[in-house]
Amino acid sequence: MKALLVIDMINDFLDPKGALFCGEEVRSIIKPIQVKLEEFRLARSPIFYLCDQHAPDDPEFLAFPSHAVAGSWGAEIIPELKPEPGDKIIPKTRFSGFFKTPLEELLRQAGVKTVCLTGVCTSICVMDTAADAFFRDFEVVVFKDCVGDFDKEMHAFALKRMERIYKAKIL
């Protein structure tokens, strides 16, 4: 069984008015993610939205500007990728979607063996989620037209690292 993980496709990262807008080029991943969502829904495969969400005084704001504050517009999933009934939304406070979240338990309960990653940023939350999936013995797939980063070099590095180190299939 495969599951689709949609990582941090929120207003603060994907909207030009967002606190940490990844750039117009990154918005090009929205359409391919819409296609993957449709494919996974037709196959009745589980879909998980992993969403950055922070307290107003989160220590992460020492490294990055304030963003994705719980309850704010910036923390909301972009309207183009609106979840549907049955999709799971998991707030996360760190880069990995597995860190102190119910993700692993929900994947195991659903019989998932392979996680398919989409979203932003390739070199931060996507790569850290891939690493933790690998360390938990899940097979990892990354849809390369469905991930993006504000830094092209880091994006390329992250894809290479996920493939070489975490045995991810880059499709």
C-alpha positions as CSV (number, residue, x, y, z in Angstrom):
1,M,0.0,0.0,0.0
2,K,1.2,3.5,-0.9
3,A,0.4,6.8,0.8
4,L,0.8,10.3,-0.6
5,L,2.4,12.9,1.7
6,V,1.8,16.5,0.8
7,I,4.4,18.5,2.7
8,D,4.0,22.1,3.7
9,M,1.9,23.3,0.8
10,I,0.7,26.3,2.9
11,N,0.2,29.9,2.2
12,D,3.3,31.2,3.9
13,F,5.5,29.1,1.5
14,L,3.4,29.1,-1.7
15,D,1.7,32.5,-1.8
16,P,3.6,35.6,-2.8
17,K,2.3,37.3,0.3
18,G,3.6,34.5,2.5
19,A,6.2,35.1,5.2
20,L,8.6,32.6,3.6
21,F,7.5,32.5,-0.1
22,C,9.6,30.0,-1.9
23,G,9.3,31.8,-5.2
24,E,7.1,31.9,-8.3
25,E,9.0,28.9,-9.9
26,V,8.1,26.7,-7.0
27,R,4.4,27.3,-7.7
28,S,4.9,25.1,-10.8
29,I,4.6,22.0,-8.6
30,I,0.9,22.8,-7.7
31,K,-0.5,21.3,-10.9
32,P,1.5,18.0,-10.7
33,I,0.5,17.6,-7.1
34,Q,-3.2,18.1,-8.1
35,V,-2.7,15.2,-10.6
36,K,-1.1,13.0,-7.9
37,L,-4.0,13.8,-5.5
38,E,-6.5,12.7,-8.1
39,E,-4.6,9.5,-8.8
40,F,-4.3,8.6,-5.1
41,R,-8.0,9.4,-4.5
42,L,-9.1,7.2,-7.4
43,A,-7.0,4.4,-6.1
44,R,-8.4,5.0,-2.6
45,S,-4.9,5.3,-1.2
46,P,-4.3,7.3,1.9
47,I,-3.4,11.0,1.7
48,F,-1.6,12.9,4.4
49,Y,-1.1,16.7,4.5
50,L,1.9,17.5,6.8
51,C,1.6,21.1,7.7
52,D,4.2,23.3,9.4
53,Q,2.5,24.9,12.4
54,H,4.2,26.9,15.2
55,A,3.4,28.7,18.4
56,P,4.1,32.5,18.2
57,D,7.3,32.1,20.2
58,D,8.6,29.0,18.5
59,P,12.4,28.6,18.8
60,E,12.6,28.0,15.1
61,F,12.0,31.7,14.6
62,L,15.6,32.3,15.8
63,A,16.7,30.7,12.4
64,F,13.8,31.7,10.2
65,P,11.3,34.6,10.3
66,S,8.0,34.0,12.0
67,H,5.8,31.8,9.8
68,A,3.0,29.2,9.9
69,V,1.7,30.4,13.2
70,A,-1.1,28.1,14.4
71,G,-4.5,29.5,13.4
72,S,-3.0,32.1,10.9
73,W,-3.7,32.5,7.2
74,G,-0.1,31.6,6.6
75,A,-0.5,28.1,8.2
76,E,-3.5,27.2,6.0
77,I,-3.2,24.8,3.1
78,I,-3.2,26.6,-0.3
79,P,-6.7,26.6,-1.8
80,E,-5.6,24.8,-5.0
81,L,-4.8,21.7,-2.9
82,K,-7.7,21.8,-0.5
83,P,-8.0,18.5,1.4
84,E,-11.1,16.4,0.8
85,P,-13.0,14.2,3.3
86,G,-10.9,11.3,4.3
87,D,-7.6,13.1,3.8
88,K,-5.6,13.4,7.1
89,I,-4.1,16.7,8.1
90,I,-1.1,16.5,10.5
91,P,0.3,19.6,12.1
92,K,4.1,19.4,12.6
93,T,6.5,21.7,14.5
94,R,9.8,20.4,13.1
95,F,11.1,19.7,9.7
96,S,10.3,15.9,9.7
97,G,6.7,14.9,9.4
98,F,7.5,12.1,11.8
99,F,8.8,14.1,14.7
100,K,6.3,14.0,17.6
101,T,3.4,13.4,15.2
102,P,1.0,10.4,14.8
103,L,2.2,9.9,11.2
104,E,4.0,6.6,11.7
105,E,1.2,5.1,13.7
106,L,-1.4,6.2,11.1
107,L,0.7,4.8,8.2
108,R,1.1,1.4,10.0
109,Q,-2.6,1.2,10.8
110,A,-3.4,1.8,7.1
111,G,-0.9,-0.9,6.0
112,V,1.3,1.5,4.2
113,K,4.7,0.3,3.0
114,T,5.6,3.1,0.6
115,V,5.4,6.8,1.2
116,C,5.3,9.1,-1.8
117,L,6.6,12.6,-1.1
118,T,5.5,15.9,-2.6
119,G,5.8,19.5,-1.4
120,V,8.4,22.0,-0.1
121,C,11.2,22.5,0.6
122,T,13.0,19.7,-1.0
123,S,16.2,20.4,1.0
124,I,14.5,20.8,4.4
125,C,11.2,19.2,5.2
126,V,10.9,16.8,2.3
127,M,14.4,15.5,2.8
128,D,14.1,15.2,6.6
129,T,10.7,13.4,6.2
130,A,12.3,11.0,3.6
131,A,15.2,10.3,6.1
132,D,12.8,9.5,8.9
133,A,10.6,7.3,6.7
134,F,13.8,5.4,5.6
135,F,14.9,5.0,9.2
136,R,11.4,3.5,10.0
137,D,11.7,1.0,7.1
138,F,9.3,2.6,4.7
139,E,10.1,2.6,1.0
140,V,10.4,6.2,-0.2
141,V,9.3,7.7,-3.5
142,V,9.8,11.3,-4.4
143,F,7.9,12.7,-7.4
144,K,10.5,15.2,-8.7
145,D,8.0,17.4,-10.5
146,C,6.0,17.6,-7.2
147,V,8.8,19.0,-5.0
148,G,10.4,22.4,-4.9
149,D,12.9,24.6,-3.1
150,F,13.9,28.2,-3.0
151,D,17.5,27.2,-3.7
152,K,18.1,25.2,-6.9
153,E,21.4,23.9,-5.9
154,M,20.1,22.6,-2.6
155,H,17.1,21.1,-4.4
156,A,19.4,19.1,-6.7
157,F,21.6,18.1,-3.7
158,A,18.5,16.9,-1.7
159,L,17.2,14.8,-4.6
160,K,20.6,13.2,-5.0
161,R,21.0,12.6,-1.2
162,M,17.5,11.0,-0.9
163,E,18.3,8.7,-3.8
164,R,21.8,7.7,-2.7
165,I,21.5,7.7,1.1
166,Y,17.8,6.9,1.8
167,K,17.3,4.7,-1.3
168,A,14.4,6.9,-2.5
169,K,13.0,6.3,-5.9
170,I,13.1,9.7,-7.7
171,L,10.3,9.5,-10.3
